[in-house]
Amino acid sequence: MASKTIHMKYYPWLVNPYKIIIKQHQIKKPHHALLIKTTRGLKVFKLIWYISKWLLCNETDGMKFCNKCHSCKLMSSGNHPDWHQYTKNKNEIITVDHIREINEKIFKYPQQGKNKIIFLPNIHKLTESAINAFLKTLEEPPGNTWFFLIDYNNNVTINYTIYSRCLIYKLFPPQEKHGLNWLHDQKLSNKISNLISLRTNQGSPISAKKFITNGLWEERKNLFIYFLKSIKSKNLLKILPILSINNTLVKIDWICLLLFDSIKTYFNQTKQLTNFDQLELIKFFSNNYNYFTLNKSIKIWNKCRYRLFNTPSVNNELLLLEQLLKWEKTLGFIF
């Protein structure tokens, strides 16, 4: 049992959700389909895996799985015959064929004689035909079958269908102070970079750690250095070289977050700025432009991001050039 405890302590924000969900099973009031609505970077997969391991364990002790029985060993090796995860590749679509396969699995007796687990890591990947087929599966499942689903995208279409057949559990990032404590425990001691990284990554400690250690922090710093120079010279094309190579979509997100900070500053709401190390840039926008211009700037950047993400074989540099010229006109740099 020691290994479970270590892992749960490594992700302390998962401990209470684990206890709450297991408790429902202990008092015999679980829902057969649990849909976790959350953001990426919280290790929700781990939460579902631990719950599933408890459900499949043959010798549970309270809220603990034994980690010794044959079922636990099968789970640890990734070979449990009653644990079914659909799509492991984040880009893979869940089709009606997957749902047919699920239906074949759930109506068979559990091979280990206890429960069956169906795990769909991202319901956003369900096709329309798969949704329609899956609804029927969720309505009348056989006993001892548990469905675990994750929604990262808040898909409105799915909300009105699959949501109505599931128990919704909202998993939020930990409080900022707890996220900062976790980052400090990971040997990241710079409070400024830790806090900015947390806020840039929707409060996810894991994403913030990757942001700092995988070079994105330095990329962000360099982008804003070029950005400030281009603003001062009223020539936004200076940021084109750094914007068009590596992580372009992420860099657009950083620009939008900075513009959001400028809107907050425009309305004197400066307590929760994300980019508080970029006050010169923030003040330039908040002092020189009103809310409508700042909001319009965010909209045109989001439109550019959408086109970059959704247009196959798009010429990134050409599209960014068009965007920067359009933004120069919005800001009054050119007429």
N, C-alpha and C positions, 0 to 999 in steps of 0.2 A: 504493500500500500504506500510505501515511502515515495515511489516515483510519482504517483498521482498528486500527493501533497506538494512535492517540490514544484511540479508544473503549475498547479493551481496558484501557488504562492508567486510563481513567476509572472502570472497574469492576475493580479489580485482583484481586478474589476470583474472577473468571471466567478468569483467565489459565491457571492450572494445570488446571482441568477441560477447557478448550479443548485444551491440549497432550496431555492423557491420552487424550481421545476421538479426536483426529486421529491420534495415534500408532497406535491400534488399526487404523485404516484403512490407514496406511502399511505396517504389517507384515502386512496382509491377514488380520487376525483380528477384524474388527468383527462385532457382532451386528446383524442387520437391523432390530431394534426396540430402541430405547434409551428407557427410562422413567426420567425424572429425578424423584426424590422430594425435595421441598424445601419451603420456606416462601415466602410472597409477599414481594416487596420486594427481591429479589436480581437482578432483570433477567435471569432465566433465558431469557426470550424472545430477548434479545440473544445469549446463548451459542449457542442453537440456530440463530439466524439466521447467525452467523459460521461455524459448522460447516457449515451448509447451503451457504453461499456458497463455501466451500472445496471441498465435494463437487461443486458445479456448475461451478466455475471450469475453464476450458480451458487455463490456463497457470499452474498452481500452482508455487510455488517453496518446496520443503520444507513447512513448516507455514503458509505464506502464500498467500493468494489474490492474484491480480494486480491486481484492481480496474480493469483496462483492457479485458479481453476483452468480447465481446458478452454473454456469459452474466453476467459480473459487473455490467455496466451494466444488464441487465434486472433483476437482483436489487436493485440500488440504487434503481431506479425503481419497484420493487414489481410488476413485470409479467412475471416469469419464468414461462414456461408449464409448467415442471417442478417448480415450488414450489407446494404446495397446503396452505394453512392452513384448518382447519375451525373455524368459530366465531371471530369477532373481537369480538363482544359478550360480555362476561363473564357475562351472564344467559342467553345462548342455550344451548339444549339440543342435544346431539348425538343425532340420531335414526337409525333404520335407513335412512332415505333418504340421509343423509350417507354411511353405510357403502356403500350401493349406488353412490353417486357415486365414492367412493374406489376401489371395485373396478373401475369403468369406467376410471379414470385409470391405475391401476397396470399394467393389462394392455395399455396402449398403448405404443408405442416412444417413448422420450424425444424431445421435439421438438428439443432442443438436442444430442441424440445421446450424452448421458453418463449422468446419474443422475436419478432421480425422488425427490422428498422429500414425505412426508406428515406434517403437523404437527397434532397435537391438543393444544391449549394446556391443557386441564384435563379429565382423564378422569373426574372426578367428574360431569361434565355428560352422560356417556353414559347413555342409557336402558337398561333391562334387555334389550330386544330388540336394541338397537344393540350391546351387549356381546356377545351371543350371535352376532350376525352378524360382528362384528369379530374374534372368536376364530378363525373359519375363515379370515379374510383373513390373520391373523398366522401361521397354521400353515404355509402354503405360498405365500409371496409370490414374484412373479417376480424375476429377477436385477436388480441395480442399482436396487432400490427400498429406500429407507431411511425407517423410521418413527421419529418423535420424539414422545414423549408426556410430559406433566407431570402429576404428582399432588401437589396441595396439601393434600388432605384425608385421606390415609391411609385410604381407604375399604376396609373389611374385605372386603366382597363382591367388590370388584374384585381385591383382593390374591390371592385364591385362583384367579383365572381369568386375567385379562390379565397379571398379574405373572409367572405361570409361563411365558409366551411371550416375555418381554422380558428384556433385561439391565438390572438396576436400578442406577442411579447416584445415590447420596445426595449432594446438594449442601447443605452447611451454611453458615450465616452465617460471616463472617470472625471471627477471634478478636477479643475485645473491644478490645484495644489497637490492632488494625488498623482496626477500625470507628471508634474515636476519632480516629485519625490521618486517616482519610478525611474525617470531619466537620470537623476542623480545617482541612484543605485546602480545604474548601468555605466558608471564611471564617466558620465557627461556632466561636468561641473560648471560650465558656463551658463549662468542663469539667463542671460539675455538671449543667447542663441536657442536655449531650451524652450523658453517661453514663446519666442517668435515662431519656432518650428512647430510647437504644439498648436498655436492659433492658425498657422498656415495650413495645417493638416487636420482640421476639424476636431481637434482635441485628442487625436489618436496618439498615444505614447509610442506605439510601435512604428507608425509612419513617421513620427517626429525623429525617432532614433535613426531610421534609414535616411531621412532627409539630411541629417547632420553628417552621418558617417559615409554615405555613398556619393558625396560630392555635390549634392544639390544646394547645400548651404553656400558653397563657394560660387556656384553658377548664379544663384540669386544675387549674391553680393556684386558680382561682376556686371550682371544685367543692369542693376540700379546705378552703378557707377557710369556706365554708358548712357543710361536713360537720363541722368542728371545733366550730363554734358550736352546731350541732344536737345534737352529742354532749354538750357541756357543759350544755346546757339540758334534756337528755333528751327532746328533741322532734325526732324525725327528719323530721317533715313540713316542716321549714324548708328541706330540700334539694329538695323536690318541684318548685318552680318552675324551678330551674336544671337539674334532672335530666330534666325532661319536654320541654325544648326543645333541639333540636340534638344530634346524636350520642349519643342515649340509650344505645344498645347499647355504644358505646365507653366511656361513663362507667361503665356497670355493670362492664365489664372492669377499669377503673381501681380501682373499689371492691374487686373480688375480688383484684386484685394487692396492694392494701394489706392485705387480710385474710390473704393468703399470707405477707406480710412479718410480720404479727403472729404467725402460727404459727411462723415461723422464729425470731422473737425469744422466743417462749414456750419454745422448745427451745434457746435460747442460740446459734442459728446466724445471726449477724448480719453476716457478711462479705459476702454477696451480696444485700443488700436492694435492691429496685427503687426504692422510694420513700423513700430515706434522708433526704430533705428534709422528711419528714412524721413525724418521730420522736415527736412529742407524740401524734398519733393512733395510731400503731403501739403505743406503750407503753400507751396507755389500754386497747386491746383485749388485749394480751398480759398486762397486770397484773390485769385484771378478769375474764377469761374463760379457760376451759380449752380444750384442743384440740378437744374434741367440740362445744362451742358455736361456736367459730370455723369449724370444718369445716361444721357445719350452716348457718351464715350464708352460706358460699360456695355451698352446695347450693341454698338457697332463692333466692339471687340468680341462679344459673345457670338455675333453673327459670323464673324471671321473664323472663330474657333469651330463653329458648327460646320462651316464649309470645308475647313481643313480636315475635320474628322470624318465627314460623310461623303466627300467627293473623291471617288477613286482616281488615282493617277493625277491628282492635282499638282500643279507647279507651285510648291510652297512659297518659294522666293517671290514669284510674280504676284501671288495673292497677298502676301504680306506687304509688298511694295504698294499695291493698290490700297491696302488698309491704312498704311502709314500716311499716304498722301491724302486720303479721305479724312484721317484724324487731324492732320495739319490744318485742313480747311475748317474742321469743326472747332479747333482751338484758336483759329484766327491767325495762324502762322503764315498762311498764304491766302490769297483772295481770288 
